[in-house]
């Protein structure tokens, strides 16, 4: 039933995000032809790459919002004593919340791209399934670090507006700092496919940046581990 | 083991910076009885309860509930299977309906009693389909109590359980608490409603500024505490009555009131020795005992 609670707490945010991302992708692809410029040689795949850029922005915003909440926020709204009196460990509570968030973040990556895949097929512009798979993998595998960061922030900061503001600030600052000085480690570019795209065909390389994805996932796991420690140490 | 206290603390202390919320608390709550935990606002009652349930860590000292160390995360998890807690502000998830809340809570306790749930739902007239956030304070209190009673705990910890209830609801709650206690459930509850406490409690603990001032059975308190009203010919000689057992002396001209917990006979004897015109001895209610105890400190 903790999963049910986690679902009830996040379903509005999740469904709104899912609808937004899917509708955006659908509409974007539907109007793709009108957007294609004459100088683009590989028009449609270039559009898919552009679609991923927009999708990443909205996906990151969504997963950061999904990472908000939890027991620290519950303390601020006064329900933490109900949750903490349950015969469940704090690590378990956080684990369920993270599990639900990861599932939702994955769905937010998969569903819009599946919609793009089917809409493209319907529009007689079928796209390679491996391209869809790669975009989703980059988005979810590389991007979960943003969700983990949001969970960590929400374990440290209770404010309804402070926590998301801080999390978005970290995303923005991270993008600027890494792009300026540590470009090869910039997760944003990893997730958008910037490191993997072939600029002549606008197809993602078959050799995905696994090292980058695994490194990003490792950082995400580390952040979640720190979140567990923070929540276990915290007083309510 | 049957007579072991359900709650036992030794020099339990909690400080927030320079502020001491609970200090050297030695508490022993007996099994199968109703223990009232009294104290003014900010006396440290809720802090103590939160320490018992592992929500906050003691600064010093130790404590056990059912013999499980409250500071050990694993042991605290085990003890929470056996304890039902209703917090002061009756926290509930506003986004759930009454029905969802009950289903959610029942999933954690295999001993959940559907009969109790059904009976309390009927008696409390709780609307199953209503969102918790739309319920009145009284309804929320009733739902919180239902969740606590239906899981059939061995220990009920209630922080201001009657807050928000109407007189009928309070009466029903008191009856349920007495019935649960008779069934072998230990009840540890805090309340500012002394009249309620006096009706159902077997034992009373009074906390003031984080210190335990009193830990005695209600019968013992009733038997030992007396107010002795004295009238003298001349201004009342207060200093003559400062003897062991005298909690407080109130003097107004030739009249004097002595509040004593022991040595009542010695006070009376001294009054006669000092030619008191009138000597009247009256038993003290819990309310007066509480007020005298906290005033004195």
Interface residues (C-beta under 8 A of the other chain):
Chain A: X1 X4 X5 X8 X9 X78 X79 X80 X81 X82 X84 X85 X86 X87 X88 X89 X90 X232 X235 X236
Chain B: X50 X53 X54 X55 X56 X57 X73 X77 X78 X80 X81 X83 X85 X87 X89 X91 X92 X93 X95 X96 X100 X103 X104 X107 X108 X109
